[in-house]
Amino acid sequence: MIEIKKINDLNYSEQKNLFHRYGKDYTSVMDSVIPIVNDVKENGDEAVKRYTKNFDGVEISKLVLTHQEIEKGFNRVPAKILDAFIMAKDNIEEFHLHQKPKNIAYTRDDGSRLGVIYQPVEKVAIYAPGGKAIYPSTILMAAIPAIIAGSSDITVITPPCEGDVVPDIILAICRIVGIDKIIVSGGAQGIAAAGFGTQSISKADIIVGPGNLYVTAAKAYLFSLGLIQIDSMAGPSDVMIIADEGANPKWIAFDLLSQAEHSEDAFSILITTSSQIAESVKEEISKDIETKTGRYEIVKKSVTENGLILLADSLEQAIEFSNRFAPEHMELMVSDPDSYLPKIKNVGSLFLGHYSPVAVGDYFSGTNHILPTGGTARFSSGLSVDSFLRRTTYQHLTGNALKTAMEPVGIMSKVEGFDSKHGGSIYVRYEEDQPDAG
């Protein structure tokens, strides 16, 4: 079961496994994915249907659902369930509306005008995983910031269930956010269909959303070809909880278990300054797994292989360790958590206090749950409105302003070996005295 260790006792190999846990070798996966992607490129709909039958065991009759089918799915979902998702939708919209940037425009003393214009990526595809679990909440998390950014053409990619159908709740959430195109295919073939476009599927410019190794590899391959933008190469999900002696062991245990519930390769780690808390949490985890409730087999394997309780000498040491680990989710279950905010650097999403479990961010509070995994929070951020925006810079110089730039540009272009035409493109404008055209 889950081990207890002191941070100071971790050897080099153990630290490396934690700090460089992404470490997926995509070589063998790519060997499988690239032929699938190229087949879809050449054969379109036929290839997508063929791979869906081979991998999912479902012979789909059509790749894109109609508006009527989405409406029927929406009508079959109980009102109480719809209400919960609509409340979450409202919170997610409220939070993400604050993220929309404003265009920039200013004028220098010499009359030159410079600025930035933000424009949306118009064609968006969202991958909503299926299989062991379904993720209608992911559609909310991806679609809402895209809509706020101004994206006008949004498609959901999701694998079919048994019987050539998509779960009603997936259809309902698409209806709630206004998506009327659903590709009924998952895996690499679904990603390729959106990345290239097929006879019945329009090409996307960005594909976002979590998925398995094959989905991630297909996204990465299409990105490497310059065909699409992606959000990230998603790895195993993780949580790091930092707790002092005042935290509730059962609450900590459930928060760790909820992360382990995702998959066998999820990381669930507690760092505490209290040996009593460490022992109590370990006991609570063991007791819960013994009940064999929920997805306990997945949870048991995840906790056994990737769970860990670490003892720190101080909260400062715990935070320093977390900054190196760069968790996707971090819970700070200590007294006065806000006072530690300036010291926390690398986190996908931060949950402060005793009443902010990761689950509330996964579903309801309004922050985004599509986050950097595998330690990539050291250099990347979660999905946001900005993910669906392009920045265009502009400048409008006056003749006098360009004349002022002529000598510096001439010198700099000469240093780089481009003075003939780079520098020349400015000099040519002043071969004769010309009026300032503005």
Disulfide bonds with the S-S distance in Angstrom:
none
